[in-house]
Amino acid sequence: MIELTPAAAQEIKRLQKSRQQLETYFRLSIKTGGCSGLYYDLELSQEPKNNDHSYSSQGINILVDEMSRYYLQNLIIDYAEDLMGGGFRFHNDKALSSCGCGLSFET
């Protein structure tokens, strides 16, 4: 299960609208790299792929590929703005540690 806070859902809807892609999915995956070995990759996707798992939270349809699914179980995604600008915040109980940017983690 992946959970979006209301602020994260609002930001995703804003992105969909600004890119004129209102009927897209929010694709979330894990890639190797970053400061801590793994990082979150976010994109808007037109349609699911064969190995995708589908979730829904706060009215947003979320796609996760099979390889990323393990790392994203029970993930909570928030969105916040601070002096450095806005960004998604990830609360992942599988992450043993995260880098300062919050996008990269290790398990």
Sequence and secondary structure as in RCSB ss.txt:
>XXXX:A:sequence
MIELTPAAAQEIKRLQKSRQQLETYFRLSIKTGGCSGLYYDLELSQEPKNNDHSYSSQGINILVDEMSRYYLQNL
IIDYAEDLMGGGFRFHNDKALSSCGCGLSFET
>XXXX:A:secstr
 EEE HHHHHHHHHHHHHTT TT EEEEEEEEETTTEEEEEEEEESS  TTEEEEEETTEEEEEEHHHHHHHTTE
EEEEEEETTEEEEEEE TT SEE TTSSEEE 
